[in-house]
Amino acid sequence: MSTALTLARPYARAAVSLAREQQKLPAWSAALGFAAAIAADESVKSLLSSPATGTDAAVALLSPEGDVDAGFTQFLRVLSANGRLPLLPEIAVLFEQARAEAEKVVNVKVTSATALEESEIESLAAALRRRFGSEIALTRAVDPALIGGAVIDAGDVVIDGSVRGKLERLRTALTQ
């Protein structure tokens, strides 16, 4: 996986650069997400890595329907010419990270033991905006194994306020 990320990084940077230049970050994000989802399918992976599949066929398969940006189509052609179409899922992930950074948005995943009320989510999002000084893109998940509380994952910062986490820290302290 690390090799794939290493290979994908320059292509993701190029995609971000082109999308910024054209002021089309959201459009490129959607198109890359579409292409990455198709490229991640097992039956498509073998098709993309086959020498029998031409560039035009691969680009047609990976392009979203409708009005597709010419720059995005050319980007797919470059990937195809260099045998890098299978890297589209990694390129899409790196693109989204760079887009969030450019738009000063912090992606936060909140995993709680039970579903949170809307008022709790709003309060949490406001506190996180103050802490990070950025807009927050919040996703939610429920994991009953946490017993109570929540885990907030903001990439480099993880705040474990779960009962399971507190019990684990207590166990560690008592056994040390």
PyMOL commands that set and color helices and strands:
alter all, ss='L'
color gray80, all
select helices_A, chain A and resi 2-21+25-40+42-49+55-62+70-81+85-102+118-132+144-146+163-175
alter helices_A, ss='H'
color red, helices_A
select strands_A, chain A and resi 105-112+135-142+150-154+157-160
alter strands_A, ss='S'
color yellow, strands_A
deselect
rebuild
show_as cartoon
